């Protein structure tokens, strides 16, 4: 699942970056969402895989804290990017004639930057307090499975849900893959 997630998100980022037809605000946000999903799954799964292979489940407090911080940051950044995408779609539907003027590249970059700043400021206080105070609570099997589903399955499915149903992305992926195989 980790390899599918990494490959799927990397393909989306490369396809959007390599096709000039996809250099619009909607695809800008989709590429950032793929990047954040890639980062999100990479904060937890490699450690889980090492723990499974070595049968050593120990993690230092500092490593746990860093892992939790980055997981929460990327999780919330994912949500803020989805909100920015919703605003982009709202403008496209409700104000189609003004869309290109409203959703300028500078506004798209500003929305991504504001998403990042919002996440960082929210989680420095709230995230640390919640996760430091909950260390005494026993985690049940159900919550572990739910956490794994959120941490692994969501980032894996996002590329498929948001991009692979799109004809432009499919065409860009075909071009990218044919370029990769023709150069070998």
VEXSE-696575 format. One record per atom (N, C-alpha, C, O): residue in one letter; x, y, z. Coordinates in steps of 0.001 Angstrom, whole numbers, plus 500000, padded with zeros to 6 digits. Example, Ala and Ser with C-alpha at 12.3 -4.5 7.8 and 13.67 -1.06 7.14 Angstrom:
<segus>
A513190494310507800A512300495500507800A513200496700507800A514236496681508465S512850497750507080S513670498940507140S512900500030507870S513409501138508039
</segus>
This chain:
<segus>
X500832498802500000X500000500000500000X500875501261500000X500547502261499361X501994501190500730X502895502338500779X503474502626499396X503523503778498967X503908501585498706X504472501785497367X503433502298496378X503746503132495529X502211501811496480X501133502306495611X500895503782495870X500722504564494936X500886504159497135X500668505565497497X501783506443496982X501529507492496390X503018506026497200X504164506819496744X504163506940495227X504307508037494686X504001505819494545X504015505848493075X502838506654492513X503014507438491581X501652506464493071X500479507191492583X500628508691492756X500349509453491830X501065509122493931X501216510555494174X502364511149493364X502249512265492858X503476510414493236X504585510910492414X504181511032490947X504549511997490277X503429510059490450X502967510137489058X502071511347488833X502172512014487803X501199511630489786X500319512795489665X501145514074489650X500905514950488819X502114514196490555X502960515390490620X503746515560489316X503815516659488767X504337514465488825X505117514531487585X504240514831486376X504629515603485499X503058514223486328X502159514462485198X501721515920485148X501713516528484078X501363516476486280X500910517870486323X502073518813486024X501897519812485326X503248518505486540X504398519355486296X504904519320484864X505433520310484360X504738518173484210X505289518033482862X504344518443481742X504784518619480606X503075518597482028X502105518959480991X501662520409481178X501006520747482164X502021521245480236X501700522680480356X500198522946480333X499758523989480818X499407522039479788X497950522212479782X497358522099481184X496237522539481437X498129521504482088X497634521297483447X498160522347484424X498048522169485637X498718523413483926X499227524470484803X498117525479485093X498203526654484735X497069524976485757X495941525808486176X495798525675487686X496447524837488312X494952526499488255X494809526484489715X494311525139490237X494789524669491270X493372524517489551X492839523244490013X493948522191490095X494045521472491089X494766522099489078X495836521111489065X496990521516489979X497706520657490494X497171522810490180X498153523290491152X497804522736492530X498663522198493229X496533522872492915X496095522357494210X496185520832494268X496559520274495300X495847520156493174X495936518695493153X497370518212493317X497619517220494002X498312518908492693X499713518499492852X500188518735494283X500946517930494825X499750519826494895X500116520077496293X499469519042497211X500089518600498179X498229518652496916X497555517618497700X498306516290497588X498466515585498584X498755515954496408X499540514725496224X500846514787497007X501259513799497615X501491515947496991X502737516111497750X502493515949499247X503256515270499935X501435516570499747X501125516479501180X500761515039501551X501172514557502606X500006514353500710X499677512952500985X500933512093501014X501057511192501843X501853512370500117X503126511662500089X503909511894501380X504471510961501954X503937513136501822X504629513463503077X503928512838504275X504576512345505199X502608512863504252X501830512351505385X502081510866505606X502322510431506732X502024510103504546X502225508658504705X503682508343505010X503976507329505642X504591509196504572X506018508951504813X506447509299506233X507576509001506624X505574509918507005X505927510208508394X505720508998509308X506348508908510362X504855508079508919X504540506960509811X504906505587509246X505461504754509962X504608505350507999X504731503993507456X506172503467507451X506373502302507794X507182504259507082X508540503698507136X508925503179508526X509550502124508636X508563503899509573X508856503444510941X508076502177511253X508600501267511896X506840502111510806X506028500905511023X506673499711510327X506753498627510904X507133499901509093X507759498815508343X509055498353509015X509321497154509097X509851499297509491X511075498941510211X510724498176511482X511379497185511806X509709498617512199X509284497931513431X508836496507513147X509117495596513926X508142496313512035X507677494965511679X508862494080511308X508941492929511738X509782494617510512X510927493821510070X511888493475511201X512410492362511259X512118494424512092X513070494189513183X512410493640514441X513094493244515384X511097493616514454X510312493194515617X510642494026516852X510507493555517981X511069495243516633X511354496187517717X510353497327517611X510442498160516709X509413497359518526X508346498358518469X508650499609519271X507798500490519393X509842499697519815X510203500847520643X510445502081519771X510974501991518663X510047503218520300X510303504501519652X510604505507520768X509932505536521799X511604506308520540X511957507282521575X510863508342521681X510072508540520758X510841509005522809X509837510047523023X509991511164521992X508998511642521444X511226511579521726X511471512658520756X511037512244519348X510435513032518619X511350510997518973X510931510509517655X509414510420517551X508830510777516527X508788509947518607X507325509856518630X506698511240518510X505741511440517763X507246512178519248X506734513547519217X506898514162517830X505977514798517317X508060513975517230X508296514517515885X507378513860514865X506800514535514013X507247512532514955X506381511813514036X504935512271514169X504251512483513168X504476512422515388X503100512859515618X502891514288515128X501866514598514523X503853515144515389X503748516536514944X503607516606513423X502691517249512911X504511515947512707X504464516021511248X503232515336510682X502677515792509682X502797514245511307X501579513594510845X500379514526510985X499549514622510080X500293515206512117X499177516136512327X499274517333511384X498263517779510841X500472517849511190X500654518987510283X500202518615508877X499438519351508252X500669517480508379X500288517092507023X498815516716506928X498188516946505895X498252516142507990X496823515828507989X495966517076507910X495003517130507145X496314518071508694X495543519311508657X495800520090507369X494890520718506828X497026520049506886X497332520709505617X496516520086504488X496065520784503580X496331518778504552X495468518075503604X494059518675503635X493468518942502588X493532518881504832X492187519449504966X492112520881504462X491142521252503800X493112521686504761X493105523063504274X493222523117502750X492592523961502113X494016522234502167X494113522198500711X492786521775500086X492401522288499035X492096520853500723X490769520468500226X489809521660500295X488962521825499416X489937522486501331X489121523702501416X489482524684500305X488596525296499709X490759524839500025X491188525724498932X490665525206497592X490264525987496729X490673523888497430X490132523295496202X488623523533496107X488095523781495024X487944523457497238X486502523725497243X486229525178496857X485285525457496118X487048526100497351X486893527512496972X487166527689495489X486455528436494817X488174527020494971X488486527075493540X487292526593492715X486936527217491715X486684525501493124X485515524981492409X484320525932492542X483572526124491584X484144526518493713X483067527480493921X483202528654492955X482227529057492321X484402529195492846X484628530330491946X484387529900490498X483782530643489725X484854528713490131X484676528226488760X483197528057488401X482801528312487264X482388527632489360X480970527397489095X480154528681489193X479322528959488329X480390529458490236X479552530627490494X479998531885489746X479186532775489490X481265531960489400X481796533144488705X482696532724487543X483876533074487518X482149531977486581X483002531434485520X483679532502484655X484790532287484170X483030533637484461X483630534669483617X484774535400484311X485664535937483652X484747535420485627X485800536096486403X486815535116486973X487716535514487713X486677533843486634X487490532803487267X488987533065487139X489711533028488134X489452533329485925X490901533501485746X491419534753486441X492580534803486848X490570535758486578X491000536969487286X491036536737488800X491928537231489489X490060535983489306X489991535735490747X491055534714491170X491790534948492129X491137533601490467X492061532527490851X493398532694490127X493799531841489335X494060533772490402X495370534029489803X496426533130490437X496214532612491533X497548532939489772X498615532120490364X499070532642491728X499408531860492617X499078533960491887X499510534507493178X498500534179494281X498902533920495415X497194534183493973X496195533808494972X496321532335495320X496198531969496489X496561531487494340X496732530055494606X497926529821495536X497829529049496490X499038530481495260X500216530355496134X499911530892497527X500337530314498526X499178531992497592X498811532565498877X497923531611499666X498105531460500874X496963530964499002X496096530002499684X496888528820500235X496625528355501343X497859528337499460X498703527239499948X499546527705501135X499685526984502123X500101528897501037X500909529439502138X500069529648503397X500501529318504502X498870530195503221X497983530383504373X497580529050504985X497440528937506202X497394528037504135X497090526698504649X498224526220505534X497992525715506633X499445526377505059X500609525943505826X500727526713507146X500926526119508205X500601528028507067X500724528830508286X499628528526509288X499878528497510493X498420528299508803X497310527947509693X497582526634510399X497352526508511602X498065525671509664X498356524363510233X499424524463511311X499264523923512405X500498525148511003X501599525260511957X501133525958513232X501426525494514334X500420527051513093X499997527790514286X498968527008515112X498994527061516342X498076526292514452X497084525508515190X497721524351515943X497368524084517091X498639523679515312X499148522459515902X500268522637516896X500528521730517687X500931523753516888X501943523942517924X501304523887519301X501835523243520205X500185524547519468X499531524557520776X498623523375520999X498787522633521968X497674523193520118X496634522180520319X497186520763520227X496933519941521107X497928520477519182X498418519121518962X499318518616520063X499161517489520533X500240519422520468X501143518996521531X500385518744522833X500643517758523525X499464519622523161X498689519451524385X497868518186524385X497841517466525383X497205517903523299X496343516722523218X497161515442523295X496828514539524062X498221515356522513X498962514102522454X499891513888523635X500208512745523964X500327514936524268X501136514760525467X500274514341526648X500729513586527508X499049514815526699X498182514481527830X497508513132527668X496997512596528651X497483512562526479X496759511309526270X497651510084526334X497220508999525943X498874510218526810X499775509067526827X499331507990527801X499734506837527648X498532508313528777X498084507323529767X496862506545529292X496503505538529902X496220506986528223X495007506331527737X495381505091526923X496251505147526054X494716503979527213X494964502737526482X494272502806525117X493099503168525020X495005502460524085X494460502494522729X493919501109522385X494641500116522473X492668501048521999X492052499772521660X492435499358520239X492952500161519462X492178498111519919X492462497563518591X491677498328517524X492200498594516442X490424498683517824X489594499401516850X490187500767516512X490199501168515348X490672501473517510X491242502789517229X492566502664516479X492913503547515694X493305501585516707X494546501353515970X494241501111514495X494912501660513622X493237500296514220X492841500030512834X492325501309512177X492652501595511025X491524502070512905X491011503332512360X492150504298512059X492126504985511038X493137504356512933X494287505226512706X495071504787511480X495496505616510675X495258503490511343X495981502974510181X495220503269508895X495823503617507881X493903503133508934X493098503437507749X493264504896507362X493431505211506184X493219505789508345X493364507216508078X494771507550507588X494949508368506686X495761506909508194X497152507234507879X497616506640506560X498483507216505904X497066505511506156X497560504823504968X496565504842503815X496926505171502685X495326504495504096X494355504329503013X493961505667502377X493868505761501153X493730506691503183X493324507987502636X494368508561501683X494010508942500568X495658508643502072X496639509154501116X496792508270499879X497148508757498806X496522506969500029X496620506083498875X495475506332497890X495675506283496676X494280506598498415X493122506753497546X492978508153496941X492353508306495891X493546509174497589X493388510545497087X493784510725495625X493043511376494889X494922510181495160X495230510360493744X494179509752492825X493857510303491773X493652508610493242X492645507954492412X491330508727492417X490683508879491381X490949509208493582X489672509903493711X489689511247492995X488764511574492252X490747512024493222X490760513399492731X491327513579491338X491071514603490706X492090512616490836X492740512873489558X492497511825488488X492333512178487320X492470510570488838X492423509549487806X491066509407487133X490934508663486161X490069510099487628X488774510149486938X488756511301485938X487762511501485239X489831512043485869X489911513239485057X490616512925483729X491722512385483727X489982513261482614X490525512961481292X491863513650481060X492773513044480494X492001514899481485X493261515622481277X494418514953482007X495518514852481464X494180514501483222X495224513814483986X495567512482483329X496740512121483235X494553511751482874X494812510479482205X495683510690480976X496626509935480741X495366511726480188X496171512019478992X497603512399479368X498553511953478723X497760513213480399X499091513623480844X499886512431481365X501091512342481126X499230511515482071X499909510313482563X500343509415481409X501446508868481423X499469509263480406X499849508462479232X501083509049478555X502005508314478202X501108510377478370X502263511036477752X503517510843478594X504587510547478062X503387511009479903X504532510866480804X505078509448480765X506289509249480661X504197508466480849X504637507067480854X505250506688479514X506253505976479472X504653507158478411X505240506844477105X506605507506476944X507504506933476329X506764508714477496X508057509406477465X509099508645478276X510257508539477874X508675508115479422X509599507377480287X510059506096479592X511251505787479575X509112505353479019X509475504086478387X510177504265477048X510973503411476659X509905505346476340X510575505555475057X512018506020475238X512833505854474331X512347506596476388X513722507036476638X514626505902477104X515843506075477184X514044504738477413X514872503611477905X515368502784476803X516073501802477036
</segus>
